[in-house]
């Protein structure tokens, strides 16, 4: 991150990056608030240059509607932030609006690990999760090609594709872990 921050300072874009980071924090706080409300515990929250990631303990064991609510809470927080800011005029408002709409649009795309993909995964029967992961790899790769002229979006979709490829490689381990944990929970 240090080289990125030095670049942003040198190019006078630190204020823009602050808007992006602040927006991502609000987005992730939406997920955190609903996770707490549903009784789940967050184990970590990481804000990365291309987005945020929250780890929630036993999320896969939570009821489907809780998983869906947690997934959709981030985009709802982003939409609320956008709507609350609209009556006010402030420097950088055009960039602020662009960031909110970009975060919202990206997270509503139904590919993993984005919120739209997580929401879809929560309502799909378990047997389709592997299909959703394969579709996510294909679509994120397609989005790399389509957004190639917009470097920041192409990089985001590159990270998404790589994360999905890693998830594909470890899918059998995740499935085995889920089976072991659910079996332990059902034992007397």
N, C-alpha and C positions, 0 to 999 in steps of 0.2 A: 504494500500500500504506500510506502514512503515514496517510491519513484512517481507514483500516480499523483500524490499530494504535491510533490515538488513541481511536477508538470503543470498542475492546476494553478499553483501560485504563480509560476512563471508566465502562464498564459492568461492570468487574471480571471480564471474560471472557478475559483474556490467558492464563491457565493453560489454558483450554479450547483456545484457538488454538494454544498450544504443543504440546498433545497431538496436534492435527490435523497440524501441520507435521511433528512428529517421526514420526508414523505414515506420512505421505506420503514422508518421506525413507527410512524403512525399506523401504517398498514399492518406491520407485525404485532403492534399492540392490540389491534382488532382481534387477531387470532388468539393472543394470550388472554385477553379479557373473556372471550367465549370459552376457552379451554378451562379457565378457572371457574367460570360459571357452571360448567358441566361437571366439575369435580376432578378434572384431570390436572396433572402436574407437568409444568414445562421443565425440561432438563437443561435446555440451552437455546440461546437465540443468537444467531450470527448474521451480521449485516455484511454482505460481500459487495464488490464493485458492480455486480450484475443483479443483485437482489438480496432478499433476506431468506433465512432458513431457520425454522423452529423445530426443535425436537421435543415431542410430548410423550411422556411415559405412558405406555400401554394404549396408545392411540388406536392401534388396530383391534384392540379388544373392546373399545368403546362401542356403544350402540350406533347403528348406521346414521341415525338422525343427528347424533352428536358430532360424528365425523364430518357430516355434510355442513353443519352449522359452523364448525371450526374452519373448514375450508373456505366457506363463503364470507366469513367475518372480515378477512383482510380486504377483499374488494369493497365490501360495504363501508369499512372505515375510510378507504381511499375516496369513495364516492361522497361520503359525508364531508370529508375534508375539502374536497373540490366545491361542493355546494355551499358550505359555510363561508368559504373565501370569496364567493362571487359578488356579494353586495359591496365589498370593499375594493378600493383602488389602492394599489401599492406598487413600488418599483419591482420589476421582474415578474409581474403578474402573468404576462403571456407565457413566460418560461415555466412558471409555477403550474399554470393550467395545462400546458403541454406535458409536463412530468406526470401530473395526476391522471390525465387521460391515457397516457402511455402505460403507466403502471396498471391502471384499471383494465385497459384493453388486453395487455399481455397476460394478465392473470385470469382473464375469462376464457382464454384459449383452452380448449379441453385436451391439453397434453400434459403429461407428467413432467416434472414435479410441480408445475404451476397449479394455482388454486382451482382453476376450472377442471384440470385433470384429476386433482384430489377429490373434488366434489363428485365428479363422474365415477371415479373409482369407488367412492363410498356407497353409491347406490347400485353399482353393477354387481351381479352375483360373482363370487370369488373365481369361478371358472373362466371369467372373461378378463381377469386382471392381467394375465400374460399377453392377451391380445391387445389390451390398452397400452401396455408397455411397448410392444412392437410398433403399434400405430404411432406412439409418441416419438419413437426413434425416427420413423419415416417422416413424420410431419416436421419435426424439428430440423431434420436434414434438408427438407424441402424449403423451410423458412430461411435457412442459411443462404440458399441459392437465390431466393426471391428478394431477400433484404441485403444482398451483397453490396449494393451501392450505398447503403447506410451502415457504416462500419459498426456503430454502437449496437444496432439491432442484430447484425450478423454475429457479433461476438457473444451477445446474450444467447442466441439460438445455438451457437457452437458449445457454450457451457452446458446448455440444456441437453443437447444431443449427447455430449460426453457423460453427463450424469445419468442419462437413461441407458446408455451402453453399459456403464458400470452397474446399474441396477439390474440390467438383463443378465450380466455375468453372475450376480449374486442372488438371483431370484429363487433358486432352489434352496439356498441356505435360509433365506427369509421365510419361505414356505415351511421348511422343517422347524424353524424356531417358533413360528406361529402355532404349528400343530403341538409342539411340546408344551408351550405356555398354556394353550387352551385345554390340553389334557390335564395339566397340573391344576388348573382352576376348577375342573369338574370332579376331581378326586375328592372323596370324603375326608 
